[in-house]
Amino acid sequence: MTSNNDPNLGKQRWVVRLFVTGDAPNSRIAKDNLKRLRARYGDCPFEIEIIDINQDAQTALDHCIFMTPALQIVEPKPGGFIFGNLSDEDKVLQFFMMRGE
């Protein structure tokens, strides 16, 4: 899972939220994949907030999250959402590149 077009994540601050449903299989996979991405770009300011909708359904509703896992880029603006377990690293990195330009 590598990309020839890796985003330059180290030049800006990233704030992301990962919405999960407890310890469901796809939620576990998404958390692991996000941790792996974070480790890969460990030199950049990267803040992760994990929201378990089983414990905090209101926050999910406030952000119009009706399916999980869902990754929200809060910063940099304009932000955005990607849904799924984040297994396709090329698509996840492309998503970050589109938001970080």
N, C-alpha and C positions, 0 to 999 in steps of 0.2 A: 504494500500500500504506500507507494511513493508517487510523487508528482514532479514532472520536469518544470512546472510553473509554480513552485512554492511561493506563497505570498511573503512579503517582507514584513512579518508580524512584529519584528523588533523595533520598528520606528514609531509605533503608536501604542497608546493604551487601549487594551481590549477589556470590555466588561461583558460577560455573557451569563445567561441564565439557562439552566437545563431543567426542564420540567419532566418529571418522571412519575411513574405509578409504582410506589413501593419498591419491592425487589423483583418485579416482573422481569422475565428474561430480556426483552428488548431494552428495558430501562437499565439493567445491569450492563448490557453490551454498550449502550450509549455512554454510560459513566466511564467505563473502561476505555472506550475510544477517545473520549474527551480528555481523560487523564494522559493518554498516550500522546495526543496532540500537544497538550500543555507541556509535557516533558520534552518533546521535540523542539519546542520554541521556548525553553526555560529562561532565556535571557531577556524576554520581553515582558513588559507589565501586562499580566493576564489574570484577571479576577474572575473567578467562577462562583456562581451562586446556584445551588441545587435546590429546587422546589419539588417536594414530594406532594402531589396533589391529594394523596390520601390524608395528609396532615394539614394541608393548607389549600383547600379547594378554592377559596375566595380569591387568592392571588392568581390562580390559573384563570378563573372567570374574568378577573379584572383585565387580563391580557388576552382574552378571547382564545384561550387554549382549550380545545375540546378533544384533542388526541395527544398521546404521548408515545415515545419521547419527542420533545420539541426543544430545539436550541434557539434561543433569542440572542441576537447581538444587540446589546444596549448601547455600547460605545465601541467604535466611532459611529456617528450618525451617518447615514439615515437608519442604520440598523436593519433588522429583518429577522425572519424565522426560517428554519430548516427543520423538517419533520423526518423522523426515522431514527434508527439506531446508530447513525454516523459511521457505518461500516465502509462506505465508499469514500475513502479519504480524498480521492481526486475531486469528487463533487463537493465535499466539505471545504477543501482548500480553495476551490473555485468560488464558492459562496463567500469565504472570507476575503478573497481578492477583490470581488465585486464590491464589498462593503468598505474595503480599506483604501480605495483609490482616492 
